[in-house]
Amino acid sequence: MKVKNYFVAIANGVLVFILLTACNTLLPRPAPTPTLQPLPTTGTQYFFAANRFLIPTTQEQTKEFAFNLDGDLQNSRDNKFGDLLTLLTSASQGIELQSTLDQAVMDGQIVSLNILKASDPLNDKSVSWSFFLGHKPQVMPKFDGTDQFTVDTDAPVIAPIVGSLTNGHFIGGPGSARVQMYLLGQMVDVKLSGVYLEADVTANGCANGKLGGGLSVEEFRGKILPALLAGLDQVIKSDETVAGTLLPIFDTDRNGIISIEEFESNPLLMLAVSPDLDLLDASGSFNPNQDGVKDSYSLGIGFTCVPAVFTQPVE
């Protein structure tokens, strides 16, 4: 009964938020124009590898990792991905999203490489942050600064995120990023648009990092949802307690499997699996709030990084 009441409370809260957003979209307002800063031409490069990703599984983390991705005048923070994961983990304590992701990073299954380019590592008005996917190393990484990685040169090259450093705190965006995640044992590789990034940076790595961006409808429904459901299916088959909690809520046809249709049509999740942002114009380019069509799902995650050794691919 407590779980159901919790779901209803969250659903009502999200409903109020959506209704307020819908009302606000009826009012005329200037569309924010993304400011694209030039890439720095000089500076020292700092090579890092992410040693932990933090996915939001509580309301507090959802807010902590959120950004105002569409630049709305209300400065509302967007993280629909966090809303969804919070609902799922509150439904059953046996859903171990963070621990399975931690293990994937420690095993080297997920390798996220970063290059920070700055003339001054503390204060610099023109700084770039580049992301690269890496190959799984032959030995488990130690994340002590000595690990040697290899960039996956077959992965699409994404332009760096440009920003600034103030007292060692980086703020950058908007830009793009390709991110690998590990959801309940399922590897997911997604592209984010309208990406913003913040982190506290030193030569020894980065802390308090957070990255937010928009997932297209195709990326969310074609990658995130299938991965989550495949992972849930494995958990349900291996844990009777989780099965006894989740199946009565989501498995409407009682066949022991939660389908995408059941997931999306569930009254408790309908709002959490609906796109919440208008980030793209009619051509599919990043251009927030131009056509009034909700075409993206907001996502915000946390991360930390440590020094690493790898060679930047030739552009």
C-alpha positions as CSV (number, residue, x, y, z in Angstrom):
1,M,0.0,0.0,0.0
2,K,2.9,2.4,0.8
3,V,4.5,1.7,-2.6
4,K,1.2,2.5,-4.4
5,N,0.7,5.6,-2.4
6,Y,4.2,6.7,-3.2
7,F,3.6,6.2,-6.9
8,V,0.4,8.1,-6.8
9,A,2.1,11.0,-5.0
10,I,4.9,11.1,-7.6
11,A,2.5,10.8,-10.5
12,N,0.3,13.6,-9.2
13,G,3.4,15.8,-8.7
14,V,4.6,15.1,-12.2
15,L,1.1,15.7,-13.5
16,V,1.0,19.2,-11.9
17,F,4.5,19.9,-13.4
18,I,3.3,18.8,-16.9
19,L,0.1,20.9,-16.7
20,L,2.1,23.9,-15.6
21,T,4.5,23.4,-18.5
22,A,1.6,23.0,-20.9
23,C,0.1,26.3,-19.7
24,N,3.4,28.1,-20.0
25,T,3.8,27.0,-23.6
26,L,0.7,28.8,-24.5
27,L,2.2,32.1,-23.5
28,P,4.4,33.9,-26.1
29,R,8.0,34.0,-25.1
30,P,11.3,34.6,-26.8
31,A,13.0,31.4,-28.0
32,P,16.5,31.1,-26.5
33,T,19.2,31.2,-29.1
34,P,22.0,28.7,-28.4
35,T,25.4,30.5,-28.1
36,L,28.1,28.6,-29.9
37,Q,31.6,29.5,-28.7
38,P,34.7,29.0,-30.8
39,L,37.0,26.2,-29.9
40,P,40.2,27.2,-28.1
41,T,43.2,27.1,-30.4
42,T,45.9,26.9,-27.7
43,G,46.2,25.3,-24.3
44,T,47.4,22.2,-22.4
45,Q,45.5,18.9,-22.8
46,Y,44.5,16.9,-19.7
47,F,43.6,13.3,-20.3
48,F,41.0,11.6,-18.1
49,A,39.0,8.4,-17.8
50,A,35.6,8.3,-16.1
51,N,36.0,6.0,-13.0
52,R,32.4,6.3,-12.0
53,F,29.0,7.2,-13.4
54,L,26.1,8.0,-11.1
55,I,22.6,7.4,-12.4
56,P,19.7,9.1,-10.6
57,T,17.6,6.6,-8.6
58,T,16.2,9.1,-6.1
59,Q,14.3,12.4,-6.3
60,E,17.4,14.1,-4.8
61,Q,19.8,12.8,-7.4
62,T,17.3,13.6,-10.2
63,K,17.3,17.2,-9.1
64,E,21.1,17.2,-8.5
65,F,22.0,16.0,-12.0
66,A,19.4,18.2,-13.8
67,F,20.0,21.1,-16.1
68,N,17.7,23.7,-17.7
69,L,18.3,22.0,-21.1
70,D,15.8,24.0,-23.2
71,G,16.6,27.4,-21.7
72,D,13.1,28.1,-20.6
73,L,12.5,31.4,-18.8
74,Q,11.3,29.6,-15.7
75,N,14.8,28.0,-15.3
76,S,13.1,24.6,-14.7
77,R,15.5,21.7,-14.3
78,D,15.0,18.8,-16.6
79,N,15.7,15.1,-15.9
80,K,12.9,12.8,-17.1
81,F,15.3,9.9,-17.1
82,G,15.8,10.4,-13.4
83,D,12.0,10.5,-12.9
84,L,11.7,7.1,-14.6
85,L,14.5,5.4,-12.7
86,T,13.2,6.8,-9.4
87,L,9.8,5.3,-10.0
88,L,11.3,1.9,-11.0
89,T,13.6,1.6,-8.0
90,S,10.9,2.7,-5.6
91,A,8.7,-0.1,-6.9
92,S,11.2,-2.8,-5.8
93,Q,14.3,-2.6,-3.7
94,G,15.8,-5.5,-5.7
95,I,16.5,-3.4,-8.8
96,E,20.3,-2.7,-8.6
97,L,20.9,-0.1,-11.2
98,Q,23.9,1.7,-9.7
99,S,25.7,-1.4,-8.5
100,T,25.6,-3.1,-11.9
101,L,26.8,0.1,-13.5
102,D,29.7,0.4,-11.0
103,Q,30.8,-3.1,-11.8
104,A,30.7,-2.5,-15.5
105,V,33.0,0.5,-15.1
106,M,35.4,-1.3,-12.8
107,D,35.6,-4.3,-15.1
108,G,36.4,-2.0,-18.1
109,Q,33.2,-2.8,-20.0
110,I,32.4,0.9,-20.2
111,V,35.4,3.1,-21.1
112,S,34.7,6.8,-21.3
113,L,37.7,9.0,-22.1
114,N,37.9,12.7,-21.8
115,I,40.3,15.5,-22.9
116,L,40.1,18.9,-21.2
117,K,42.0,21.6,-23.1
118,A,42.8,24.8,-21.2
119,S,45.5,27.4,-21.0
120,D,44.9,27.8,-17.3
121,P,43.6,24.8,-15.4
122,L,41.9,27.0,-12.8
123,N,40.6,30.1,-14.7
124,D,40.1,30.2,-18.4
125,K,37.3,31.7,-20.5
126,S,37.8,29.4,-23.4
127,V,38.0,25.7,-22.6
128,S,37.0,22.6,-24.5
129,W,35.9,19.2,-23.2
130,S,36.0,16.2,-25.6
131,F,34.4,12.8,-25.1
132,F,35.7,9.5,-26.7
133,L,34.5,6.0,-26.3
134,G,37.3,3.5,-25.5
135,H,37.9,-0.2,-26.1
136,K,37.8,-2.6,-23.1
137,P,41.4,-2.9,-21.8
138,Q,43.2,-6.2,-21.7
139,V,43.5,-5.9,-17.9
140,M,41.1,-4.4,-15.4
141,P,41.7,-0.7,-14.9
142,K,43.1,0.5,-11.6
143,F,42.0,4.1,-12.1
144,D,45.2,5.3,-10.4
145,G,46.4,7.4,-13.3
146,T,48.6,4.7,-14.9
147,D,45.9,3.0,-17.0
148,Q,46.5,2.9,-20.7
149,F,43.4,3.0,-22.9
150,T,42.7,2.9,-26.7
151,V,40.1,5.1,-28.3
152,D,37.4,3.4,-30.3
153,T,38.2,5.1,-33.7
154,D,35.1,3.4,-35.2
155,A,32.8,5.5,-33.0
156,P,31.4,8.7,-34.4
157,V,33.5,11.8,-33.6
158,I,31.5,14.4,-31.6
159,A,32.6,18.1,-31.5
160,P,34.0,19.1,-28.1
161,I,31.8,21.0,-25.5
162,V,33.1,24.5,-25.1
163,G,32.9,26.4,-21.8
164,S,34.9,28.1,-19.2
165,L,36.8,27.4,-15.9
166,T,36.3,29.5,-12.8
167,N,38.4,28.5,-9.8
168,G,38.6,25.0,-11.2
169,H,34.9,24.7,-11.9
170,F,34.1,23.9,-15.5
171,I,30.7,24.9,-17.0
172,G,30.1,24.2,-20.7
173,G,27.5,23.8,-23.3
174,P,25.3,23.4,-25.3
175,G,26.9,20.7,-27.3
176,S,26.6,17.0,-28.1
177,A,27.9,13.8,-26.5
178,R,27.8,10.1,-27.0
179,V,27.4,8.2,-23.8
180,Q,27.6,4.5,-22.9
181,M,25.5,3.3,-20.0
182,Y,24.9,-0.1,-18.4
183,L,21.3,-0.6,-17.3
184,L,20.6,-3.8,-15.4
185,G,23.3,-5.7,-17.4
186,Q,22.4,-4.2,-20.7
187,M,24.9,-2.0,-22.6
188,V,23.4,1.1,-24.2
189,D,25.1,3.6,-26.5
190,V,23.2,6.8,-27.0
191,K,23.7,10.3,-28.4
192,L,22.7,13.4,-26.5
193,S,21.8,16.8,-27.9
194,G,21.9,20.1,-26.2
195,V,24.4,18.8,-23.7
196,Y,25.6,20.8,-20.7
197,L,28.4,19.8,-18.4
198,E,29.8,20.8,-15.1
199,A,32.6,19.5,-13.0
200,D,35.3,20.5,-10.5
201,V,38.6,19.9,-12.2
202,T,42.2,19.5,-11.1
203,A,45.2,17.8,-12.6
204,N,44.3,14.7,-10.5
205,G,40.9,14.3,-12.2
206,C,37.4,15.6,-11.8
207,A,34.7,15.5,-9.1
208,N,31.1,16.5,-8.7
209,G,30.7,16.1,-12.5
210,K,27.3,16.1,-14.0
211,L,26.2,15.8,-17.6
212,G,22.7,16.5,-19.1
213,G,21.2,16.4,-22.5
214,G,18.3,15.4,-24.6
215,L,17.6,11.9,-26.0
216,S,15.6,11.8,-29.2
217,V,12.4,9.8,-29.3
218,E,14.1,7.2,-31.5
219,E,17.0,6.8,-29.0
220,F,14.8,6.6,-26.0
221,R,12.2,4.1,-27.4
222,G,14.7,2.2,-29.5
223,K,17.5,1.9,-27.0
224,I,16.8,3.0,-23.4
225,L,13.4,1.3,-23.0
226,P,14.4,-2.1,-24.6
227,A,17.5,-2.2,-22.5
228,L,15.6,-1.5,-19.3
229,L,12.9,-4.1,-20.1
230,A,15.5,-6.7,-21.0
231,G,17.3,-6.1,-17.8
232,L,14.1,-6.2,-15.8
233,D,13.2,-9.5,-17.4
234,Q,16.5,-11.0,-16.2
235,V,16.0,-9.7,-12.7
236,I,12.4,-11.0,-12.6
237,K,13.5,-14.4,-13.7
238,S,16.3,-14.6,-11.1
239,D,14.6,-12.9,-8.1
240,E,11.1,-14.0,-7.0
241,T,10.8,-11.1,-4.6
242,V,11.3,-8.6,-7.4
243,A,8.9,-10.6,-9.6
244,G,6.3,-10.6,-7.0
245,T,6.5,-6.8,-6.7
246,L,6.8,-5.7,-10.3
247,L,4.7,-8.1,-12.3
248,P,1.4,-7.2,-10.5
249,I,2.1,-3.6,-11.3
250,F,3.2,-3.7,-14.9
251,D,2.4,-7.2,-16.4
252,T,-1.2,-6.6,-17.4
253,D,-1.6,-9.7,-19.5
254,R,-0.1,-11.9,-16.8
255,N,2.4,-13.7,-19.1
256,G,5.4,-13.1,-16.8
257,I,7.0,-10.5,-19.2
258,I,6.7,-6.7,-19.1
259,S,6.4,-5.5,-22.7
260,I,7.1,-2.0,-24.0
261,E,3.4,-1.5,-24.6
262,E,2.6,-2.4,-21.0
263,F,5.4,-0.2,-19.7
264,E,4.4,2.8,-21.7
265,S,0.7,2.5,-21.0
266,N,1.0,2.0,-17.3
267,P,-0.7,4.9,-15.5
268,L,2.2,5.2,-13.1
269,L,4.8,5.6,-15.8
270,M,2.9,7.3,-18.7
271,L,4.3,10.7,-17.8
272,A,7.8,9.5,-17.1
273,V,8.1,7.8,-20.5
274,S,6.7,10.8,-22.5
275,P,9.1,13.3,-24.1
276,D,9.3,16.5,-22.1
277,L,11.4,18.9,-24.2
278,D,11.3,20.7,-27.6
279,L,15.0,20.7,-28.4
280,L,14.9,20.0,-32.2
281,D,13.5,22.0,-35.1
282,A,11.7,20.5,-38.1
283,S,15.0,19.6,-39.7
284,G,16.2,17.7,-36.6
285,S,18.8,20.3,-35.7
286,F,19.3,21.5,-32.1
287,N,17.2,24.6,-31.9
288,P,15.1,24.7,-28.7
289,N,11.5,25.8,-28.5
290,Q,10.9,26.5,-32.2
291,D,8.0,24.3,-33.3
292,G,6.3,23.4,-30.1
293,V,6.8,19.6,-30.6
294,K,8.1,17.6,-27.6
295,D,10.8,15.6,-29.4
296,S,13.3,14.8,-26.7
297,Y,13.6,13.2,-23.3
298,S,15.8,14.9,-20.7
299,L,18.6,13.0,-19.1
300,G,21.0,13.9,-16.4
301,I,23.7,11.8,-14.8
302,G,26.8,12.3,-12.5
303,F,30.4,11.2,-13.0
304,T,33.9,11.4,-11.7
305,C,37.2,11.0,-13.5
306,V,40.9,10.3,-13.0
307,P,44.0,10.8,-15.1
308,A,44.6,8.3,-17.9
309,V,46.9,7.5,-20.7
310,F,45.6,7.4,-24.3
311,T,46.2,8.9,-27.7
312,Q,43.8,11.4,-29.1
313,P,42.5,10.3,-32.5
314,V,43.5,12.3,-35.5
315,E,40.6,14.5,-36.6
